[in-house]
Amino acid sequence: MRKYLSQMLSENKMTLIMSMPVNDPDVMRAALDAGADVVKVHVNLLHRASGNSFGTLEENREVLGKMLAMTDAPMGVVLGADVEIVRRECKVLQDFDFSFLSLYGHHAPSCVLDIPQELMAACDGTYPMEEVRAFEKMDAKVLEASIMPGSEYGQPLQFRDLCKYRALAENTRLPVVVPTQRRVLPEDVPALYETGVKGLMVGAVVTGETAQSVYASVREFRKAIDRL
């Protein structure tokens, strides 16, 4: 049986999540072999960091089925970037063995409260802290700190970013996951850990899109986390 993401985040010092730049079993295998604990895939959107476009769950049924069968580690899915699209896809989701959903709060319809998958709810930089604190009361299980504006993707991690992540971690009892919207480096891992975040979600900004580049990048982050 697949573990829940929240369980893994509570058990590990820091959990390494691979946010897939493509829905490709070979790339996923590279990430797992390099030490990723968790995998997240995408449907129904244009992925800003990679520039790739992802079709519907139905259009990805075959490849996602293969990927889900490759591991019993937690696997999650971003169902889209539109409330009505996500609402429709929630009806198809029952056919897939995902353990969590990853959605911005403003992309998530009310039906996400009624499905068996855990919700990793993402806030952007415009969410006031009282809304972030409400995530827990609305039964989200994980907070994704996707707080960097798209125009700043790929820039180096800054001290101010660390302060923002720490403020989020101190204002919620949910485990906080940081995605690599910044060009996070393996040597940044100890500083991220000290902010109180529980997960690092690496993606296209730092891993690239090929099996070779993903393996090389994830392996270095794995080593950095294991040294904590």
N, C-alpha and C positions, 0 to 999 in steps of 0.2 A: 504494500500500500504506500502511496506517495505521501511523504511528509508534508505538513503545512509549512509555509514560509515562516510564519510567526514562531513556530516551534524551533526551527533552525536558527533564526536570529536570536532567540533567547538562549540557546545552547552554546553558540559560538562566540568567541571574542569579537570576531568580525567575519561576516559572511560575504563571499565573493559571488556576485551575480553577473551573468553574461546577458547583456541586452543584444539580441541578435540583429546584425545589420541586414541580413538576408535570411530567408527561411530555407536553409540548406543543411541537410543532414551532415555533410562533410565538414562544414564550418562548425556546426554544433559539436561534432565528435572532437574536433580540434580543441574547442573550449573545455570540454569535459576532461579530455586527456591532459590538458594543461593545469587542471585543478579548479575549474569553476564548480561552485557548490549548487548553483541554481541557474536556470535558463529562462529567459523571457523572450517571447516572439511577438510579432505585430501583424495585424490585419487592418484593412479599411483605412489606410492613411498614406500620406506622403511623409516619409521619415525625414525630419529636418537635418539630422546629423549626417545621415548616409546619402540622402537624396534619392533613396529607393522608394518605389511605390508598391504597396501591398494590397492585394485583392481581398475578397470576402473570405469568411471561414469556409464556405462551401467551395470556393475556388481553390483554397489551400488545403482541402480535406485530406488528400492523399499524402502530401509532403508532411503536414502536421501530424498525421497518424504515424508516419515513419519516425518522426522525431520524438513523439511521445513514447513510442515503444523502445527507444534507445536507452532509457534511464528510468529509475524510480525516484530520482531527485525531484524536488519541487520544480514545477514548470508553470509559468504564467503567460498571460496573453493580454496585449493591449487591443481592445475590440474596435477602436476607432477614435475619432476626434470630433464626434457629433452625437448629441443626445439621442436623436431618432435612429441613427444607424446602430448605435450601441443597443438600444432597446430591441431592435429587430434581431440583432445577433445573439442577445441573451436567450432567445428561443432555440437557437441552434447549438448553443454552448453545451447543452446537456449531452450531446453526442461525443464530447471530447473530455479526456481525462486531465484537464488542467486543475491545478490546486489553488491558483490565485488569479485575480484580475488586477491589472495595473491601469488606472484611469485618473486623469485630472478630475477633481471634484466637479468642475463645470462641464465635463463631458459625460458624467455618470447619471443615468436616469434612476428613478426610485426603485426600479426592478432589481438593481444590484443588491438591495437589502434582502432579497428573497431567494438568492441562489446559494448553492452549497460552497462555492469557491470563496476563499478569503478575498477581501478587498485591500489592495495596496493603493491608498488614495494619495494622489499627488497634488501638491499646492505649487502655484507659481509665485513669483515675487510680489504679486499684488494682494495676496491673501492677508488680511489682518490676523494678528495672533489669536484673537478670540474665535475666529473661524477655524484656525488650525487646532485649537484646543477642543473644538466641537467634533472633530473627526472621530475621536475615541467614543464619544457619547452616541454617535451615529453608527457605531459598530464596525468602523474600519479597523483593520488589524495591524496595518503597517502604514507609516507616513513616508512618502517619497518626496524628498526635498528638491523638486525640479524648479529651482527659484531663479535661474539665470536667464536673462532675455536672449532670444535667438541671435540677436546681433552680436552677442558676446561669446557665443560658442567657440571653443577652441583656444580661448585665451588662457594664460597661466593661472593656476590657483593662487588666490590672494589671501592675505591675513584677514581682510574684511569678510571674505567668503567663509572662512573658518568661524568667525564671530557669528555670522548668520546661522550657520549649521548648529553651533552651540546653543544659540538662543532657541532654535526650534527644538532641539533635544531636551532643553530645560523646561519647555512649555508643554510637553506631552509625555504621557506614560507609554505611548506607542513606540516601538522600535523605529528608528529613523534610517532610511536608506538614501545615500547620496549617489546620483547618477553622474557620469563623467561628462557633464556639459562643458566644464572647464577641461583644459588639457592636464588632467591630474597625472602625476608621475608616481612610480612605485615609492620613491623617497618621500612622497607626501602622505603615505599611509599612516605613519605614527601620529602626525599632527591631526589627521582626520579622526583617528581613534580617540585622541584626547578630547575632542569636542563632544564625545558621547554617542556618536552615530554607531549603528550596529551593522550596517551593510554598505558595501561599495558596489555599485552597478556599473560595470565597464561596458562601453559601447564604441560605436564607429569613430568617435573623436580620438580615442586612444588605441583602438585595436585594429583599425582598418577593416577590410571586408573579406579578405581571403583566408583560407584555412591556415596558411603559413603565418600570416601576420597576426591572426587571432591567437594562435598557439603561442607565438613568441611573446606577445603582450600579456596574455592571461598568466603565463608561466611566471613572469616577473612580478606581477601583482600577488600571485599565490605565495611566492617566496617572501615578499614583504609582509604579508599578513601572518604567515607562519612564524616570522621573527618577533611578532608582538609579545 
